Amino acid sequence: MIDLKALSPEIPVLIAGPTASGKSALALQIASQQGGVIVNADALQVYRNWRVLSARPSAEDEAQAPHAMYGHIGKTQPYSTGHWLREISTFLDGSQRPIIVGGTGLYFGALTQGLAEIPETPAEIRDEANERVASEGFEMLRRELDAETLSRIDTLNPMRVQRAWEVQRATNRPLWQWQDETPAPLLPLSSCAPFLFDVDKEWLNQRIAKRFSMMLDLGALDEARENLEDWTPSLPSSKAIGAPELIAYLKGETTLEEARELSTIATRQYAKRQRSWFRGRMKDWKHIAPN
């Protein structure tokens, strides 16, 4: 863990790591002892309709320190890394010390390395991509990407593959060309304290299993029930881990125990991808272990 006495209360803090690794607890500890506003850097915690399943901070945690950019986006609203970067820029003016915490590596990469200014994807191309994924699977989109793009993205993440395909389809240029024209970052690593939770796989898997059971106790099933009537699998907000599985249970397509097991497996797979991504791209961050 980190020595808070050695951490300057003047500079921004970044806390990244896989799901269930303890990032939010550390952010709250820093905010409580040194002050600052905790700012979300998780792509699913921005959505209003998934508080429990996205593991957003509880109301009790939010009462202990200022929190920002959590649960402020409607479930059908478009939201991208560009949206996030524009929003977080308002917390970098020096008026308050941001403690930026989350598990979305692309957000941290855009913040500390810059973000390519790619035009918004037209709705008709997004619809085309969604239709192809629904009928053919995201593997078909992946096959149409060039080798350089494939070498730079998480090819096991359907959202990243679809995004790369949409950019290529909409602009007639591969994603990597846009990335190579990236402007200067808003917050270079040299101007902040970047921490990365580097955790043991077995320790994390045990935490994941316990946490999903806790989510059910906290009302995850009720949350899924509230989203059942207008459930749209293609929405980014519908990618909350455990959401498709609990919706399937509510539709009578599976048992609750099966939904629990499938959700736990999906979370473990997601955490594995996160750990691999972080280790490959965050070598210059300070790696820390949980208490």
Buried (B, 14 or more C-beta within 10 A) or exposed (E): EBEEEEBEEEEBBBBBBBBBBBBBBBBBBBBEEBEBBBBBBBBBBBBBBBBBBBBBBEEEBBEBBBBBBBBBBEBEBEBBBBBBBEBBEEBBEEEBBBBBBBBBBBBBBBBBBBBBEBEEBEEEBBEBBBEBBEEEEBEEBBEEBEEEBBEBBBBBBBEBBBBBBBBBBBBEEBBBBBBEEBEEBBBEBEEBBBBBBBBEEEEBBEBBBEBBEEBBEBBBBEBBBEBEEEBEEBBBBBBBBBBBBBBBBBEEEBEEEEBBBBBBBBBBEBBBBBBEBBEEBBEEBEBBEBE
